[in-house]
Amino acid sequence: MIRVGIRPMTPADWPAVEHIYREGIATGHATFEAEPPDWDGFDSGKLPDLRLVATDTDGLVVGWAAASPVSSRPVYRGVVEHSIYIADAAREQGAGAALLEAFIAAADTAGIWTIQSSIFPENTASLRLHDRHGFRTVGTRERIALMGYGPLAGTWRDTVLIERRRSGD
C-alpha cells in the first residue's frame, strides 16, 4: 500500500495524466480511444470540479479521475460519465480506492446524483473497485463499438454499464 494524497487536477499535471492515460490505452481494456486528447481537448470536455489526481508521498501523480456531462439537456445536469486511471506502478496499492472515494465525495458536493461509466468486462480490477464503492451493474452493452487499435483492432467490444446513485436519490 502506498500513502496517497488527493487534490484537484491542474494544467501542470497534464504530462503525468497523459502518461497514465497512455498506460491505460496500452492495456487494450481501458478505452476505445487510441490516443489521449491534448490538454485543451481534455480540459474542454471535463467538468472542472470533478478532475482529481492521486499523488504518492513524493508528490508524484499516480492516478487521475475526471467526469464529463452525459448530456447538455438540463434534465440530465446531475448525471456524469467518469473515468479513473491508475499508473501501472501504483495499481493494487490503494490509490484507486482513495481516488474513487474522493471523486464520489466531490460529485456529491457538486450535486451529481448519478455517476456512470462503461467498462470493458476484461477490466476486472476496475469492476471490483467500483463494486466495492457502491456502483451497480446496469447491464452489458453488447458489441457497442469497434476497437480501432492494437491487437483487438477490428473487434466489436462489449462494455459493462455501471452506475452509482447518490444516497437518498
Buried (B, 14 or more C-beta within 10 A) or exposed (E): EBEBBBEEBEEEBBEBBBBBBEBBBEEBBBBBEEEBBEBEEBBEEBBEBBBBBBBBEEEEBBBBBBBBBBEEEEEEBBBBBBBBBBBEEBBEBBBBBBBBEBBBEBBBEBEBBBBBBBBBEBBEBBBEBBEEBBBEEEEEEEEEEEBEBEEBEEEEBBBBBBBBBBEEE
